[in-house]
Amino acid sequence: MKINNLHFLYWAWLILIALCYSCKKETVIETIDIPKRYEYYPLQIGKWIEYRVDSIYFDDFTGTVVKDTIRMTVREVHESWYNTPGATDSSIRIQVLVKYDSALTFVQKYTWYVQRVGDRLEKTDENFRFVKLDFPPLENKSWNGNIYLDQNPNDPNDPLFDWYQFYENWNYTYQIVDQPTIVGSLSFPKSVYVLQTDNENLVEKKYAQERYAEHVGMIYKEVWKLETQDFSCPACPWEDRAEKGFITKWQIIDYN
């Protein structure tokens, strides 16, 4: 009986030692550091990009649909640093210069702002603040780029009511990441394609997308905001049946 008790104590002691050892053993978790890829929108003073902007406007105010085409060159210049209230990072003031085809020189038209808050690139454009990029860019990654806008507009008397409605329910998504692309005569080895919205029905069409190139910034932009009450040819292209709204395309033509 004594031998059996000693045998039992021996094995119990070994098990206790093993348990103590396992408790002290640290678990090593391997982590993967994913690059943020902030270079898809460099925040640099003095940086500028020029765009060729072509727009078609539709208006039926007189009872007849009028189509008006406007062509111009837009230059965005990162002018200076600017501290935005509530921002965790400083922002850059952007001077927006415009030159219409009939003009010889650029005219300062707007002042916009861009900043990186955490892993988000935020841009204030015409008093609207957007989350343009969410770093790092990953294919099929989505985010609410219009989170700062009124998502439930209910005041038709608000001068921005129509725009708030336009920006409702957008879902920004990376469609293409780190792929080469060509815009006009310029080629870029790495770019991302952000689909912001793509919705349409019989009475309206909403479409918006932007593309960004590594070490450059935005290289292409396309927006469709169209409405119609003409249902005589639902299968016809929107360009032929739109009564209100616009189609605009921004295409990079030069940068530093």
C-alpha positions as CSV (number, residue, x, y, z in Angstrom):
1,M,0.0,0.0,0.0
2,K,2.9,2.4,0.8
3,I,4.5,1.7,-2.6
4,N,1.2,2.5,-4.4
5,N,0.9,5.7,-2.5
6,L,4.5,6.7,-3.4
7,H,3.8,5.8,-7.0
8,F,0.7,8.0,-7.0
9,L,2.5,10.9,-5.4
10,Y,5.3,10.6,-7.9
11,W,3.0,10.9,-11.0
12,A,1.0,13.7,-9.3
13,W,4.1,15.6,-8.8
14,L,5.1,15.3,-12.4
15,I,1.7,16.4,-13.6
16,L,1.8,19.5,-11.3
17,I,5.3,20.5,-12.7
18,A,4.0,20.1,-16.2
19,L,1.0,22.3,-15.5
20,C,3.1,25.0,-13.9
21,Y,5.4,25.0,-16.9
22,S,2.5,25.3,-19.4
23,C,1.1,28.2,-17.4
24,K,4.4,30.1,-17.6
25,K,4.9,29.4,-21.4
26,E,4.1,32.6,-23.3
27,T,1.9,32.5,-26.4
28,V,3.6,34.2,-29.4
29,I,1.1,35.8,-31.8
30,E,2.5,36.7,-35.2
31,T,1.3,40.1,-36.5
32,I,1.5,41.3,-40.1
33,D,2.2,45.0,-40.6
34,I,0.1,46.2,-43.6
35,P,1.5,49.4,-45.2
36,K,-0.9,52.3,-45.0
37,R,-0.1,53.5,-48.5
38,Y,-0.6,57.2,-47.7
39,E,1.4,57.9,-50.9
40,Y,-1.9,57.6,-52.9
41,Y,-2.5,61.2,-51.8
42,P,0.7,63.1,-50.9
43,L,0.2,66.0,-48.5
44,Q,2.9,68.3,-49.8
45,I,3.0,72.1,-49.9
46,G,3.6,73.4,-53.4
47,K,2.1,70.3,-55.1
48,W,-0.3,71.0,-58.0
49,I,-2.4,69.0,-60.5
50,E,-4.1,70.3,-63.6
51,Y,-7.3,68.7,-64.9
52,R,-9.3,68.9,-68.1
53,V,-12.9,69.2,-67.0
54,D,-15.7,68.5,-69.4
55,S,-19.3,68.9,-68.3
56,I,-22.8,68.6,-69.9
57,Y,-25.7,70.3,-68.1
58,F,-29.3,69.5,-68.7
59,D,-32.1,72.0,-68.0
60,D,-35.8,72.0,-68.8
61,F,-36.7,75.2,-67.0
62,T,-38.2,76.7,-70.2
63,G,-40.2,73.5,-71.0
64,T,-37.6,72.4,-73.6
65,V,-34.6,70.4,-72.5
66,V,-31.4,72.5,-73.1
67,K,-28.0,70.8,-73.2
68,D,-25.0,73.1,-72.4
69,T,-21.4,71.9,-72.7
70,I,-18.7,73.6,-70.6
71,R,-15.0,72.9,-70.9
72,M,-12.3,74.3,-68.7
73,T,-9.0,73.6,-67.1
74,V,-8.8,73.4,-63.3
75,R,-5.6,73.5,-61.3
76,E,-5.5,72.5,-57.6
77,V,-2.5,73.9,-55.7
78,H,-1.5,72.8,-52.2
79,E,-0.9,76.3,-50.9
80,S,-0.2,76.2,-47.2
81,W,-0.8,74.4,-43.9
82,Y,-4.1,75.2,-42.1
83,N,-5.4,74.1,-38.7
84,T,-9.0,72.9,-38.9
85,P,-10.9,73.0,-35.6
86,G,-11.5,69.5,-34.2
87,A,-9.0,67.9,-36.5
88,T,-6.3,65.7,-35.1
89,D,-3.9,66.5,-38.0
90,S,-3.2,69.8,-39.7
91,S,-4.8,70.2,-43.1
92,I,-3.6,71.8,-46.3
93,R,-5.4,74.8,-47.9
94,I,-6.0,74.1,-51.6
95,Q,-6.3,77.0,-54.0
96,V,-8.5,76.1,-56.9
97,L,-7.8,78.0,-60.1
98,V,-10.0,77.9,-63.2
99,K,-9.4,78.7,-66.8
100,Y,-12.3,78.5,-69.3
101,D,-11.5,77.7,-72.9
102,S,-12.2,81.3,-73.9
103,A,-9.8,82.7,-71.2
104,L,-6.1,83.2,-71.4
105,T,-5.2,83.0,-67.7
106,F,-6.3,81.2,-64.6
107,V,-8.6,82.8,-62.1
108,Q,-8.7,81.8,-58.4
109,K,-12.2,80.4,-57.9
110,Y,-12.4,78.3,-54.7
111,T,-10.6,77.4,-51.5
112,W,-10.8,73.8,-50.5
113,Y,-9.1,71.8,-47.7
114,V,-7.6,68.3,-47.4
115,Q,-6.3,66.5,-44.3
116,R,-5.5,63.0,-43.1
117,V,-7.3,62.2,-39.9
118,G,-6.0,58.8,-38.6
119,D,-6.2,56.5,-41.5
120,R,-8.7,58.6,-43.5
121,L,-8.2,61.2,-46.1
122,E,-10.8,63.9,-45.7
123,K,-11.4,66.7,-48.2
124,T,-13.7,69.7,-47.8
125,D,-15.1,70.8,-51.2
126,E,-17.7,73.5,-51.5
127,N,-18.6,73.2,-47.8
128,F,-19.1,69.5,-48.1
129,R,-16.7,67.3,-46.2
130,F,-15.9,63.8,-47.6
131,V,-13.8,60.9,-46.6
132,K,-12.2,60.3,-49.9
133,L,-9.8,57.5,-49.0
134,D,-9.6,54.9,-46.2
135,F,-6.1,53.6,-45.7
136,P,-4.8,51.1,-46.4
137,P,-6.5,50.6,-49.8
138,L,-7.7,47.0,-50.1
139,E,-9.8,45.5,-52.8
140,N,-13.6,45.5,-52.0
141,K,-13.0,47.5,-48.8
142,S,-15.9,49.8,-48.2
143,W,-16.6,52.9,-46.0
144,N,-19.1,55.7,-45.6
145,G,-17.4,58.5,-47.4
146,N,-20.4,60.9,-46.8
147,I,-20.6,60.3,-43.1
148,Y,-20.3,64.1,-42.3
149,L,-23.3,65.0,-44.6
150,D,-27.0,65.0,-43.6
151,Q,-28.1,61.5,-44.3
152,N,-31.8,62.2,-43.7
153,P,-32.6,65.5,-45.3
154,N,-36.1,66.6,-44.5
155,D,-36.2,70.3,-45.2
156,P,-37.0,71.1,-48.9
157,N,-36.4,74.8,-48.2
158,D,-32.7,74.1,-47.4
159,P,-30.7,75.3,-50.3
160,L,-28.6,72.2,-50.0
161,F,-31.5,69.8,-49.8
162,D,-31.1,68.6,-53.4
163,W,-27.4,67.9,-52.8
164,Y,-28.1,66.1,-49.5
165,Q,-30.5,63.8,-51.4
166,F,-28.0,63.2,-54.1
167,Y,-25.4,62.1,-51.5
168,E,-27.7,59.8,-49.6
169,N,-26.7,56.1,-49.2
170,W,-23.3,56.2,-51.0
171,N,-21.0,53.4,-50.2
172,Y,-17.4,54.0,-51.2
173,T,-15.6,50.8,-52.3
174,Y,-12.1,50.1,-53.6
175,Q,-12.8,48.3,-56.9
176,I,-9.2,48.1,-58.2
177,V,-6.0,48.4,-56.1
178,D,-2.3,48.8,-57.1
179,Q,-3.0,48.4,-60.8
180,P,-1.4,50.4,-63.7
181,T,-3.7,52.8,-65.6
182,I,-3.7,55.3,-68.4
183,V,-5.5,58.6,-68.3
184,G,-5.3,60.6,-71.5
185,S,-1.7,60.7,-72.5
186,L,-0.4,60.0,-69.0
187,S,0.4,56.5,-67.6
188,F,0.7,55.5,-63.9
189,P,2.3,52.3,-62.6
190,K,0.0,52.0,-59.6
191,S,-3.5,53.3,-59.0
192,V,-6.7,52.7,-57.1
193,Y,-10.3,52.9,-58.3
194,V,-12.9,54.1,-55.9
195,L,-16.6,53.5,-56.8
196,Q,-18.6,55.9,-54.7
197,T,-22.1,55.2,-55.9
198,D,-23.8,53.5,-58.9
199,N,-27.6,53.6,-58.6
200,E,-30.4,54.3,-61.1
201,N,-34.1,53.8,-61.7
202,L,-36.6,55.2,-64.2
203,V,-36.4,58.7,-62.9
204,E,-32.8,59.3,-61.8
205,K,-29.3,58.2,-62.2
206,K,-26.5,58.6,-59.6
207,Y,-23.0,57.6,-60.5
208,A,-19.6,58.7,-59.1
209,Q,-16.1,57.3,-59.2
210,E,-12.6,58.6,-58.6
211,R,-9.1,57.2,-59.3
212,Y,-5.9,57.9,-57.5
213,A,-2.3,57.3,-58.5
214,E,0.6,56.6,-56.2
215,H,2.7,59.7,-55.4
216,V,0.3,61.8,-57.4
217,G,-3.3,62.0,-56.0
218,M,-6.5,62.1,-57.8
219,I,-6.1,61.5,-61.5
220,Y,-9.7,61.0,-62.7
221,K,-13.2,61.8,-61.5
222,E,-16.6,61.2,-63.1
223,V,-20.0,62.2,-61.7
224,W,-23.5,61.7,-63.1
225,K,-26.5,63.5,-61.5
226,L,-29.5,63.1,-63.8
227,E,-33.3,63.2,-63.6
228,T,-36.1,62.7,-66.1
229,Q,-39.9,62.3,-66.3
230,D,-39.6,61.1,-69.9
231,F,-40.5,57.4,-70.0
232,S,-41.1,57.2,-73.7
233,C,-37.8,55.3,-74.2
234,P,-36.5,53.7,-70.9
235,A,-33.9,51.8,-72.8
236,C,-32.4,54.9,-74.4
237,P,-29.1,56.2,-73.0
238,W,-29.4,58.7,-70.2
239,E,-27.7,61.3,-72.3
240,D,-30.7,61.3,-74.7
241,R,-33.5,61.3,-72.1
242,A,-32.1,63.4,-69.2
243,E,-34.1,66.5,-68.4
244,K,-32.2,67.9,-65.4
245,G,-28.7,67.5,-64.0
246,F,-25.2,67.1,-65.3
247,I,-22.4,64.8,-66.3
248,T,-18.9,65.9,-65.4
249,K,-15.5,64.3,-66.0
250,W,-12.1,65.4,-64.6
251,Q,-9.0,64.1,-66.4
252,I,-5.5,64.8,-65.2
253,I,-3.3,66.5,-67.9
254,D,-0.3,67.7,-65.9
255,Y,1.2,67.7,-62.4
256,N,4.5,68.2,-60.5
